[in-house]
Amino acid sequence: MKPGIHPPYGPVVFRDRAAGFAFLTRSTATSDKTVEWEDGRTYPVVDVEISSASHPFYTGTARVLDTAGRVERFERRYGHRRGNGANGERGGPR
């Protein structure tokens, strides 16, 4: 690696304020804010809006989409357009 062109890579605390969740990792992200971590050392802290502690997919509150129902609704609205080419019908994908 070329010296002097890469940002510093060090320990950073990412904090999800909505869920009250924080984790210590290494990153090139920096911040002027600091927080004292469980080990007694002070680290820069980056506040994030969403993390695995508050994201609906990870918390189990995600909605399941009914794809079969959507396909059926589409076919009811626009009908089947499959054919063998007879009577001017188009067959196969476009």
MARBAMAR-364909 format. One record per residue (C-alpha): x, z, y; chain; residue in one letter; residue number from 0. Coordinates in pm, 1 decimal. Layout:
<recs>
x z y mol type seq
X Z Y A A NUM
...
</recs>
This chain:
<recs>
x z y mol type seq
0.0 0.0 0.0 A M 0
114.0 -69.1 351.1 A K 1
194.4 248.3 541.2 A P 2
-0.3 328.8 855.4 A G 3
-306.7 105.0 803.7 A I 4
-522.0 325.3 578.9 A H 5
-736.4 613.6 707.6 A P 6
-644.9 962.1 586.9 A P 7
-809.3 1060.4 258.2 A Y 8
-881.9 1429.9 218.8 A G 9
-1134.6 1699.9 130.3 A P 10
-1470.2 1684.1 313.2 A V 11
-1796.6 1874.7 270.5 A V 12
-2112.7 1662.6 271.0 A F 13
-2420.7 1867.5 364.2 A R 14
-2786.8 1770.1 318.1 A D 15
-2957.7 1984.5 577.8 A R 16
-3310.7 1900.9 455.9 A A 17
-3243.4 2039.1 108.0 A A 18
-2986.6 2305.1 196.4 A G 19
-2740.5 2141.6 -43.0 A F 20
-2369.2 2080.8 11.5 A A 21
-2081.1 1957.1 -200.4 A F 22
-1707.4 1931.2 -156.2 A L 23
-1539.3 1600.7 -233.9 A T 24
-1261.2 1377.7 -104.4 A R 25
-1335.5 1102.0 146.0 A S 26
-1202.4 907.5 443.5 A T 27
-1504.5 1025.4 647.2 A A 28
-1414.3 1275.4 917.2 A T 29
-1597.6 1505.0 1155.1 A S 30
-1524.9 1739.7 1442.0 A D 31
-1756.1 1999.9 1283.3 A K 32
-1611.4 2235.6 1024.4 A T 33
-1752.8 2476.9 769.3 A V 34
-1601.3 2757.2 565.2 A E 35
-1637.4 2671.5 197.7 A W 36
-1678.4 2903.4 -102.6 A E 37
-1301.4 2915.5 -157.2 A D 38
-1249.2 3062.5 191.8 A G 39
-1088.0 2748.8 335.4 A R 40
-1227.0 2549.7 628.4 A T 41
-1316.0 2182.7 576.0 A Y 42
-1469.5 1912.7 795.4 A P 43
-1843.3 1878.2 732.6 A V 44
-2050.9 1558.3 744.9 A V 45
-2429.0 1603.7 769.9 A D 46
-2630.7 1348.0 573.9 A V 47
-3002.5 1278.9 588.6 A E 48
-3056.2 1235.7 216.8 A I 49
-2867.5 1323.8 -100.6 A S 50
-2942.0 1365.1 -469.1 A S 51
-3100.5 1701.9 -386.5 A A 52
-3365.0 1546.8 -159.4 A S 53
-3401.9 1184.3 -278.2 A H 54
-3738.7 1123.6 -452.5 A P 55
-3575.9 939.1 -745.3 A F 56
-3353.9 1234.3 -835.5 A Y 57
-3609.4 1507.3 -763.5 A T 58
-3874.5 1346.9 -986.6 A G 59
-4126.7 1283.0 -709.9 A T 60
-4075.2 906.1 -711.7 A A 61
-4383.2 689.2 -757.6 A R 62
-4388.7 461.0 -1060.4 A V 63
-4495.3 108.9 -972.0 A L 64
-4749.5 -58.5 -1194.8 A D 65
-4583.8 -397.1 -1241.3 A T 66
-4826.8 -508.6 -1512.3 A A 67
-5118.3 -442.2 -1280.8 A G 68
-4950.4 -640.5 -1005.6 A R 69
-4899.7 -939.1 -1234.1 A V 70
-5262.7 -927.0 -1346.4 A E 71
-5382.8 -903.0 -986.2 A R 72
-5164.7 -1201.9 -893.0 A F 73
-5303.2 -1407.0 -1183.3 A E 74
-5662.6 -1315.5 -1089.8 A R 75
-5601.5 -1413.6 -728.5 A R 76
-5410.4 -1737.5 -786.9 A Y 77
-5504.1 -1817.4 -1146.8 A G 78
-5290.9 -1951.4 -1427.4 A H 79
-5101.6 -2263.7 -1325.5 A R 80
-4968.1 -2353.6 -1665.4 A R 81
-5045.6 -2683.5 -1826.4 A G 82
-4907.6 -2963.8 -2037.2 A N 83
-4905.1 -3225.3 -1763.0 A G 84
-5247.1 -3370.8 -1845.1 A A 85
-5501.9 -3425.8 -1567.3 A N 86
-5236.0 -3401.8 -1299.7 A G 87
-5147.0 -3043.2 -1380.3 A E 88
-4790.6 -2935.9 -1345.6 A R 89
-4626.4 -2762.1 -1635.6 A G 90
-4337.3 -2522.0 -1647.0 A G 91
-4156.0 -2345.9 -1365.2 A P 92
-4115.9 -2510.1 -1027.7 A R 93
</recs>
